[in-house]
Each structure stands twice: as structure tokens, then as C-alpha cells.
Amino acid sequence: MLKTLFQIGKQGIQTEPTPDLGSGFLLPAHRLRNEILEVLGRSLTIREVDAGSCNACELEIHATNNLYYNLEGIGIKFVASPRHADMLLVTGPVSRNMAMALKRTYDAMPAPKIVVAVGDCTINGGIFGENYACCGGVGKILPVDHFIRGCPPPPIDLLKGILTAVRLRYGHPVVQEK
């Protein structure tokens, strides 16, 4: 323990730098919250389903709740039941074992439903493709409103993708980055 404390004293605490949000993205948190409230009129609730991924996308989704991005603080909450969800966030290629569960989750959601596919595997199955154990991309099972590309996409892209999907579903103009 003392060795570790001495090492911290020499080097300092190593953390990642503050993320570069770009000029087009609307943080601080109150601006993003206001934009969500403008579109939805209330907070956004998300049900996340891992349809057979390698868990890299889930790690990035969990990172959106850290102190930098603070998803809960801006009015976006994850829920356990699809009956309480506005958005379905799907990661990974759809394995044959998860196809029915994913469809049932979608059917249990109240209308209007927003489906966002996270990661490159959700588009066409990624490196897994379509085979005896995998149905391929999420689009073969559910109607997808928006794809968030990346393997895995960083948290800032997740936030931008969620906001874009909400705006597209509710007919509000999407703010383009310069």
C-alpha cells in the first residue's frame, strides 16, 4: 500500500483528459436536457438489450453514466422493463437464441417506439455475419430508427446518436456538426 502511495506521489493521479465535444454538440448538461425536454416534453427512458455482443458497446454505454457525461443528470434513464421505455438500445449481432426475446421486448414497449442500434455489429452482424448461430444485424428482426456506428462507439457518439434518434422520430430538425 505504501509503495502505491509513493508511486502516486511521484507521478500524480493519471486520468484521461476532458473529452473534446466539438463545436456542434450541446453540452453543458442543461442545454442537452432542455433539448430533450423540447422534443419529448419529459425525460427519456431507455431499455438496453445485449443481443449477442462482445460487451465492448456495453462498456461504452456504461461510461455514459460517469462524471464526464452524466446521462442520469441530463434526464436520460435506463429502465429494467420495456413497458416503461421510450427507446430500445440494441447492441451486437442478433444471436438466434436472442431473436425471440428481442422481438418480445420490442412488442412490450409502448408506442411510439424508438429503436437505436449501437455498434458496427448491429448493422450486418460484423465479424460474426449471418450463420447457424447468428441472424445478422438488428434490422432483420426489428425496424431500426438510427444506427450508431463504431466498434465500439465512444460515449460522445452514443449521446449524439440518442439525441439524433429522438429528433428523427419526433420530426424535429437534426443539428448538423460543422
Secondary structure, 3 states (H helix, E strand, C coil): CHHHHHHHHHHCCCCCCCCCCCCCCCCCHHHHHHHHHHHHCCCEEEEEEECCCCCHHHHHHHHCCCCCCCCHHHCEEECCCHHHCCEEEEECCEEHHHHHHHHHHHHHCCCCCEEEEECCHHHHCCCCCCECCEEECHHHCCCCCEEECCCCCCHHHHHHHHHHHHHHHCCCCCCCCC
